[in-house]
Amino acid sequence: MTSIYLPGNSWAHVLPASVKLLFVALMSLILFQAESLLLFIAALLLAVACYASLGNPGLKRLLGLKGLLYIGAIILAFHAWTGTMFEGVTMILRLAAMILLANFVSITTRMDDMLEAIQPMFRPLSWFGLSGRKPALGIALVLRFAPHMLEVYAALQEAYRARTGHRNSWRLIAPFALQSLRMSDNVAEALSARGSAGGMADHLQKPRKNTGNGQ
Amino acid sequence: MTDRSLVNIAFYAALIAALGLVPPVAIPFLGGVPITAQTLGVMLAGVMLGPVRGGLAVCLFLLIVALGAPFLSGGRGGLGVFMGPSVGFLIGWPVGAFVAGLIMRSTRDMPVLVAAAFAAAVGGIGIVYLFGIPGVSYMTGITLPQAALGSAIYIPGDLVKVGLAAIIAQTIARGLPSALVSRNGS
């Protein structure tokens, strides 16, 4: 539930995350500058070939994106309205190629590796005296908080149904907000008690892989 | 940045994620357009945390989505969503939260309910669409008025969320005033 990553050992999984990210950046630079229909068709075929190279699970992921067809149809309808069908088809092919390629990189790269690859982006934080690991801690907190919030809400819903027979009500908003906010208060206190997030700066130099707890 | 700030930022980023997991509601009298709860979280981040922390909360959420978490409504995530037609809206989210926070801060003498509704409407609708509509137009090649028309079907749902954001802010201001960070201290 916490990642769109597709486990596997394919050629795409083995490539370093930084290489794949550079590939996406390069492709988007090229495709958003270009106007050539042929190039877009080639890019789209390349993207489909990438998914196919992962075998059945890859193709299943490709089919999972068929909701995009619906969006494509709406875009095409707008273009038909202004009589720019050809431009519309071109734009849709470009969009589809970009989305599929970028998504392919995401499904073949673990979140940890992705974070590791963009870690240099956080280096400027240290200029302001902040630890570059703070984003990583923030991510770990979010990945823990989100399911907890759903649990809190589900518990409130269950109690409400037992009392009234109804499933949902706006009346649950207030207890949900207050309970989950109090939970975050406790976490903040616990974090300070354990030496606070600032203490993580000391570990910045150690090549320790500490981001995996988010998975 | 204190621990509490970091936890607050993570809290609202997680709230946006949790709201994305709530199944979309199709409201019949709005023509059955599916309404997702996600932008409610964006509005609340700005209203509750103020400009900087609110904006950072949305940025943290988008970072996690980019890393590959399927936290956007409909279970979408990864880099692909940033190549899609609605990328302008995603870029508008942190800016919208920032502006909502600014408004909350500069309207301290107004009642929370009124100020929050105003902040959520300007930040969560005005600013978000200001980025979103040109984004749709740029990514798909349709004209600006067409993009505006296509996006307008979501505005009634957004107005409902503005109302909810205001009520929630008011509720929290009463029940746990310290959590209304946007109005406490600097």
Chai-1 contact restraints between the chains, C-beta under 6 A:
chainA,res_idxA,chainB,res_idxB,connection_type,confidence,min_distance_angstrom,max_distance_angstrom,comment,restraint_id
A,T2,B,A69,contact,1.0,0.0,6.0,A-B,restraint_1
A,S3,B,G68,contact,1.0,0.0,6.0,A-B,restraint_2
A,S3,B,A69,contact,1.0,0.0,6.0,A-B,restraint_3
A,I4,B,G68,contact,1.0,0.0,6.0,A-B,restraint_4
A,I4,B,P70,contact,1.0,0.0,6.0,A-B,restraint_5
A,I4,B,G77,contact,1.0,0.0,6.0,A-B,restraint_6
A,I4,B,G78,contact,1.0,0.0,6.0,A-B,restraint_7
A,Y5,B,G68,contact,1.0,0.0,6.0,A-B,restraint_8
A,V24,B,L79,contact,1.0,0.0,6.0,A-B,restraint_9
A,I75,B,T140,contact,1.0,0.0,6.0,A-B,restraint_10
A,F78,B,I142,contact,1.0,0.0,6.0,A-B,restraint_11
A,F78,B,Q146,contact,1.0,0.0,6.0,A-B,restraint_12
A,E87,B,G141,contact,1.0,0.0,6.0,A-B,restraint_13
A,M91,B,T140,contact,1.0,0.0,6.0,A-B,restraint_14
A,M91,B,G141,contact,1.0,0.0,6.0,A-B,restraint_15
A,M98,B,M83,contact,1.0,0.0,6.0,A-B,restraint_16
A,I99,B,G80,contact,1.0,0.0,6.0,A-B,restraint_17
A,I99,B,M83,contact,1.0,0.0,6.0,A-B,restraint_18
A,I99,B,G84,contact,1.0,0.0,6.0,A-B,restraint_19
A,A102,B,L79,contact,1.0,0.0,6.0,A-B,restraint_20
A,A102,B,G80,contact,1.0,0.0,6.0,A-B,restraint_21
A,A102,B,M83,contact,1.0,0.0,6.0,A-B,restraint_22
A,N103,B,G78,contact,1.0,0.0,6.0,A-B,restraint_23
A,N103,B,G80,contact,1.0,0.0,6.0,A-B,restraint_24
A,V105,B,L79,contact,1.0,0.0,6.0,A-B,restraint_25
A,S106,B,G68,contact,1.0,0.0,6.0,A-B,restraint_26
A,S106,B,G78,contact,1.0,0.0,6.0,A-B,restraint_27
A,S106,B,L79,contact,1.0,0.0,6.0,A-B,restraint_28
A,M111,B,L67,contact,1.0,0.0,6.0,A-B,restraint_29
A,M111,B,G68,contact,1.0,0.0,6.0,A-B,restraint_30
A,M114,B,L67,contact,1.0,0.0,6.0,A-B,restraint_31
A,L115,B,L67,contact,1.0,0.0,6.0,A-B,restraint_32
A,G138,B,L6,contact,1.0,0.0,6.0,A-B,restraint_33
A,G138,B,A10,contact,1.0,0.0,6.0,A-B,restraint_34
A,G138,B,L60,contact,1.0,0.0,6.0,A-B,restraint_35
A,I139,B,I64,contact,1.0,0.0,6.0,A-B,restraint_36
A,L141,B,A10,contact,1.0,0.0,6.0,A-B,restraint_37
A,V142,B,A10,contact,1.0,0.0,6.0,A-B,restraint_38
A,V142,B,A13,contact,1.0,0.0,6.0,A-B,restraint_39
A,V142,B,A14,contact,1.0,0.0,6.0,A-B,restraint_40
A,V142,B,I64,contact,1.0,0.0,6.0,A-B,restraint_41
A,F145,B,F11,contact,1.0,0.0,6.0,A-B,restraint_42
A,F145,B,A14,contact,1.0,0.0,6.0,A-B,restraint_43
A,A146,B,A14,contact,1.0,0.0,6.0,A-B,restraint_44
A,A146,B,A17,contact,1.0,0.0,6.0,A-B,restraint_45
A,A146,B,A18,contact,1.0,0.0,6.0,A-B,restraint_46
A,M149,B,A18,contact,1.0,0.0,6.0,A-B,restraint_47
A,L150,B,A18,contact,1.0,0.0,6.0,A-B,restraint_48
A,I173,B,I168,contact,1.0,0.0,6.0,A-B,restraint_49
A,A174,B,T171,contact,1.0,0.0,6.0,A-B,restraint_50
A,A177,B,I168,contact,1.0,0.0,6.0,A-B,restraint_51
A,A177,B,I172,contact,1.0,0.0,6.0,A-B,restraint_52
A,L178,B,G175,contact,1.0,0.0,6.0,A-B,restraint_53
A,L178,B,L176,contact,1.0,0.0,6.0,A-B,restraint_54
A,L181,B,L176,contact,1.0,0.0,6.0,A-B,restraint_55
A,L181,B,A179,contact,1.0,0.0,6.0,A-B,restraint_56
A,S184,B,V7,contact,1.0,0.0,6.0,A-B,restraint_57
A,S184,B,F11,contact,1.0,0.0,6.0,A-B,restraint_58
A,V187,B,V7,contact,1.0,0.0,6.0,A-B,restraint_59
A,A188,B,D3,contact,1.0,0.0,6.0,A-B,restraint_60
A,A188,B,R4,contact,1.0,0.0,6.0,A-B,restraint_61
A,A188,B,V7,contact,1.0,0.0,6.0,A-B,restraint_62
A,L191,B,D3,contact,1.0,0.0,6.0,A-B,restraint_63
A,S192,B,D3,contact,1.0,0.0,6.0,A-B,restraint_64
A,S196,B,D3,contact,1.0,0.0,6.0,A-B,restraint_65
A,A197,B,D3,contact,1.0,0.0,6.0,A-B,restraint_66
A,A197,B,L6,contact,1.0,0.0,6.0,A-B,restraint_67
